[in-house]
Amino acid sequence: MKNKILAFLFIAIISLGFSILGSYIYNKYFVNNNEKISSLSILKDSLNLSENQFCQMKQCQTCYKDSINALNCEIHRYKYELILQLRNKDKDKDSINILINKIDSLQSKLLHNLVNNIISQKSILNESQKEKFFNILLSQLSVDGRSCNLINKTQSIK
């Protein structure tokens, strides 16, 4: 009986060890490393930020994320109410318009927060870093991998 308990414990410990080893290997080699690297770290490398600049940018980013998370939760709540209103057979147009206006207002606040965050981050950077920073922002503006400006120019030529 004692040998069976020891054998069971030995097998359990071996299994636990393999489980931990498997998790380690999976996380080290198979989990997308891009998810582990924050966008702020990429920005630090791209702009050659000093440690002081990096800390300031991190603080800006934290404040920005906190404010937009709260706004996004409110927007989500109003969108939920809007869907419930739209689902009703007896649609109350006034209630629907009130909800749309509340969502519009909150989305406007999101845009203002975004602009204020960019201005805050811009104030931390030197001139060459600012140029790279805005080039990064501009490169993120695309539709299907093409710049909207290019789409408009193409359409106006036709």
C-alpha positions in Angstrom: 0.0 0.0 0.0 2.8 2.3 0.9 4.5 1.7 -2.4 1.3 2.5 -4.3 1.0 5.9 -2.6 4.7 6.7 -3.3 4.2 5.6 -6.9 1.1 7.8 -7.2 2.9 10.8 -5.7 5.9 10.3 -8.0 3.6 10.2 -11.0 1.7 13.3 -9.8 5.0 15.2 -9.3 6.3 14.2 -12.7 3.0 15.2 -14.3 3.1 18.5 -12.6 6.7 19.1 -13.7 5.8 18.3 -17.3 2.8 20.6 -17.1 4.9 23.5 -15.8 7.6 22.8 -18.4 5.0 22.6 -21.2 3.5 25.9 -20.1 6.9 27.6 -20.0 7.9 26.3 -23.5 4.5 27.3 -24.9 4.7 30.8 -23.5 8.3 31.3 -24.4 8.2 30.0 -28.0 4.6 30.0 -29.2 2.8 33.0 -27.7 3.0 36.0 -30.1 5.9 38.1 -28.8 4.3 41.2 -30.3 1.6 41.0 -27.7 4.2 41.1 -24.9 5.8 44.2 -26.3 3.9 47.3 -25.5 3.3 50.0 -28.1 5.1 52.4 -25.7 8.2 50.3 -25.8 8.1 50.3 -29.6 7.7 54.1 -29.5 10.6 54.3 -27.1 12.8 52.4 -29.6 11.5 54.2 -32.6 11.9 57.7 -31.2 15.1 57.0 -29.2 13.5 58.3 -26.0 15.5 58.9 -22.9 14.4 57.3 -19.7 13.0 60.6 -18.5 11.0 61.0 -21.7 9.9 57.4 -21.6 8.5 57.9 -18.0 6.7 61.1 -19.0 5.2 59.4 -22.1 4.2 56.4 -19.9 2.4 58.8 -17.5 0.6 60.5 -20.4 -0.5 57.1 -21.7 -1.8 56.0 -18.3 -3.9 59.1 -17.8 -5.2 58.8 -21.4 -6.1 55.2 -21.1 -7.9 55.8 -17.8 -10.0 58.6 -19.3 -10.9 56.8 -22.5 -11.8 53.6 -20.6 -14.4 55.5 -18.5 -15.8 57.2 -21.6 -15.9 53.9 -23.6 -17.9 52.3 -20.7 -20.4 55.1 -20.9 -20.7 54.9 -24.6 -21.2 51.2 -24.4 -24.0 51.7 -21.8 -25.8 54.2 -24.1 -25.3 52.0 -27.1 -26.9 49.1 -25.2 -29.9 51.3 -24.2 -30.1 52.5 -27.9 -30.3 48.9 -29.1 -33.0 48.1 -26.6 -35.0 51.2 -27.7 -34.6 50.2 -31.4 -35.7 46.7 -30.6 -39.0 47.9 -29.1 -42.1 47.8 -31.3 -43.1 51.2 -30.1 -40.0 53.1 -30.9 -39.8 56.4 -29.1 -38.0 58.7 -31.5 -37.2 61.3 -28.8 -35.6 58.7 -26.6 -33.6 57.4 -29.5 -32.4 60.9 -30.5 -31.4 61.7 -26.9 -29.3 58.5 -26.7 -27.7 59.3 -30.1 -26.8 62.8 -28.8 -25.3 61.4 -25.6 -23.2 59.0 -27.7 -22.1 61.8 -30.0 -21.1 63.9 -27.1 -19.1 61.2 -25.5 -17.4 60.3 -28.8 -16.5 64.0 -29.2 -14.9 63.9 -25.7 -12.9 60.8 -26.8 -11.6 62.8 -29.8 -10.7 65.8 -27.5 -8.9 63.4 -25.1 -7.0 61.9 -28.0 -5.9 65.3 -29.3 -4.9 66.5 -25.8 -2.9 63.3 -25.3 -1.0 63.8 -28.6 -0.3 67.5 -27.6 1.0 66.3 -24.2 3.2 63.7 -25.8 4.4 66.2 -28.4 5.6 68.5 -25.6 7.9 65.8 -24.3 9.7 65.3 -27.6 12.5 67.1 -29.3 12.2 68.3 -32.9 13.5 65.2 -34.7 11.4 62.9 -32.4 8.3 65.0 -33.1 8.8 64.4 -36.9 9.1 60.7 -36.4 6.2 60.7 -33.9 3.9 62.3 -36.4 5.1 60.1 -39.2 4.1 57.1 -37.1 0.7 58.6 -36.5 0.2 59.4 -40.2 1.2 55.8 -41.1 -1.6 54.5 -39.0 -4.2 56.4 -41.1 -5.1 54.0 -43.9 -8.0 52.2 -45.4 -7.3 48.7 -46.6 -3.6 49.6 -46.4 -3.9 52.7 -48.6 -3.9 56.3 -47.5 -7.2 58.0 -47.6 -5.4 60.9 -49.4 -4.3 58.6 -52.1 -7.9 57.2 -52.4 -9.3 60.7 -52.8 -6.6 61.7 -55.3 -7.3 58.6 -57.3 -11.1 59.2 -57.3 -10.7 62.9 -58.3 -8.5 61.8 -61.3 -11.3 59.6 -62.7 
